[in-house]
Every structure is written in C-alpha cells, then in structure tokens.
C-alpha cells in the first residue's frame, strides 16, 4: 500500500497546490472557473477522443460490466435516499444526497490517475463508469428534482435531460472517438499530435482546478458530510466490488478498475447541480471537501486491495 500511496501522492500534491493558490487568493474564483472550462471543454475532450478512438466498440460497451457497476451504484443510491427520507428530507434533497453518495470525480481525477496507476488499458473500464454516471445518474437527479417541484415528469423535463446529454463535452468526445474507431481509419499524425499535446494539459490542469475549487468550499454540516463521504469512499466501492466479483463475476482486471473508480471522492459537478437548483449546496460542498481529503488514504487502500 505504501508504494501505491507514494504513486498517488503527486496527484494530491497538485490538488494541494491548487487549493493553496485558491485559498491565498493568488488564483481567483474567476480564474478557477476559466481553467475548469478549458480542461472540461478542450483538454479533457482531446484526451477522451484520442483514447476512445483507439478502443473497439466491444471494449467500450461491455454490458455485464456496466450492469455490475449500475447495480452496485443504484444499491447505495437507494440506501442514501432512504436515510435522507428517514431524516425528514424531501425528494429533492434526498436526490442530491444520493448523488453525492455515489458519483465520483471520474472525469477530472479518475481518468488521469487510474490510467497511470493501473495501465492505459484501464481507459475502457473507466470510460464505461463515466458513461453510466453521466447518462443514468446525471439524468436521474434532474428528473427527481424537477419532477418533485412540478409534481410530475413532463416531456419538457425529458427534453431538458436529453439536451444536457447532447451538450456534455465528455459524452460528445467519447462518441466522436467511437465513430473514428468504427471507421477503421487511423487518426492522421498531425491531428494525433494535436490531440496528444492538448490532452496532456488535462491531468495537471484538472488536478489544479480541483484544488482551486476546493478553496471556496465550506466544511459546514460535518455530520452529514461525514456520512456522505463514508457512503462514497467505503460503501460505494464495497457494493460495486460485491456486484463485480460475486454477482456478475467480472474478469479480475476490469473489475479492479471498476472498484477503484468507485472509490473516488465526490465529483464537483454534483455541487454545480445542487447550486443550480438551490438544493443543499453547502451540504454537498462539505462532502466534496471531506471526501477529497480522506481519499488520499482510502484510494491507496482500495487500489492496493484490488491489485492483490
């Protein structure tokens, strides 16, 4: 575990550098927003296009794999929802807490970290996890919050969800890469060099942006944040591991990547959704801060376990 901890340390050192820059005011909130936009729309998109263009359809669409991850994630999603309802929270707050308890930072942290630690062949499983998170759970939270406010699920809500998926650069990048792969034509060298150069900025840019964005997060509501962090860092990977190894009997390597991806801390886009809808943003903010700090140790432990 110690060797893996040392391998993950540079990733968290970059996050700490961003956090320190944001906390001291050297890197402003506006600068963080623009850096995040650059990574999200350009650098990470280039990385995803280049990776997915080198994968076959079978490597990117593995139904048992996606079923195992979906079942494990949905189980914890339901547990967190029930706990929120028992505490007297409404449907909207329960949906936000459930999202916080199962959606990890796969795009900004998972792709660069897991590809480096587990090998470039990890990109296929990681991208399948990302696809399930984006298509199923990012849609589900919008449907639940909007439906609870309107009292029903209208075609307008479904249209909003569909438009959000079409406009998401990560989904678009994966689809573009798959189309390139399906065409059977190699990416021209100048285009490949361009994607490699731009994609290389994704890892340091994303990690720095995570840290800088954490500088604006508060640590209020620590009891709830602790529960949601426990759900994300412990319960989620445990449930996914059970479904992958026992229920679906997924092959060892992709199962290990799936479990490692499930052990990632709470994603920043959950806060963006909570803030957009005005539903418990402080609660999500605290969970992101706590889970990211604790994940320095938990991710190393999970990766050490799945590696064995």
GINORRA-V879344 format. One record per backbone hydrogen bond with DSSP energy under -1.0 kcal/mol. NH is the residue of the N-H (numbers start at 1). CO is the residue of the C=O. Records with the same first field share a line. If there is no record, write none. Layout:
BEGIN
NH=CO / CO
END
This chain:
BEGIN
5=1
6=2
7=3
8=4
9=5
12=8
13=9
14=10
15=11
16=12
17=13
18=14
19=15
20=16
21=17
22=18
23=19
24=20
27=21
32=28
33=29
34=30
35=31
36=32
37=33
38=34
39=35
40=36
41=37
42=38
43=38
44=39
46=42
47=43
48=44
49=45
50=46
51=47
52=48
53=49
54=51
55=52
60=56
61=57
66=62
67=63
68=64
69=65
70=66
71=67
72=68
73=69
74=70
75=71
76=72
77=73
78=74
79=75
80=76
81=77
82=78
83=79
84=80
85=81
86=82
87=83
88=85
89=84
94=90
95=91
96=92
97=93
98=94
99=95
100=96
101=97
103=99
105=265
106=104
109=105
110=105
111=106
113=109
114=110
115=111
116=112
117=113
118=114
122=119
123=120
126=122
127=123
128=124
129=125
130=126
131=127
132=128
133=129
134=130
135=131
136=132
137=132
138=133
140=136
141=137
143=139
144=140
145=141
146=142
147=143
148=144
149=145
150=146
151=147
158=154
159=155
160=156
161=157
162=158
163=159
164=160
165=161
166=162
167=163
172=168
173=169
174=170
175=171
176=172
177=173
178=174
179=175
180=176
181=177
182=178
183=179
192=188
193=189
194=190
195=191
196=192
197=193
198=194
199=195
200=196
201=198
202=199
205=201
206=202
207=203
208=204
209=205
210=206
211=207
212=208
213=209
214=210
215=211
216=213
217=214
225=221
226=222
227=223
228=224
229=225
230=226
231=227
232=228
233=229
234=230
235=230
236=231
238=234
239=235
240=236
241=237
242=238
243=239
244=240
245=241
246=242
247=242
248=243
250=244
255=251
256=252
257=253
258=254
259=255
260=256
261=257
262=258
264=261
267=103
272=268
273=269
274=270
275=271
276=272
277=273
279=274
284=280
285=281
286=282
287=283
288=284
289=285
290=286
291=287
292=288
293=289
294=290
295=291
297=294
298=294
299=295
301=297
302=298
303=299
304=300
305=301
306=302
307=303
308=304
END
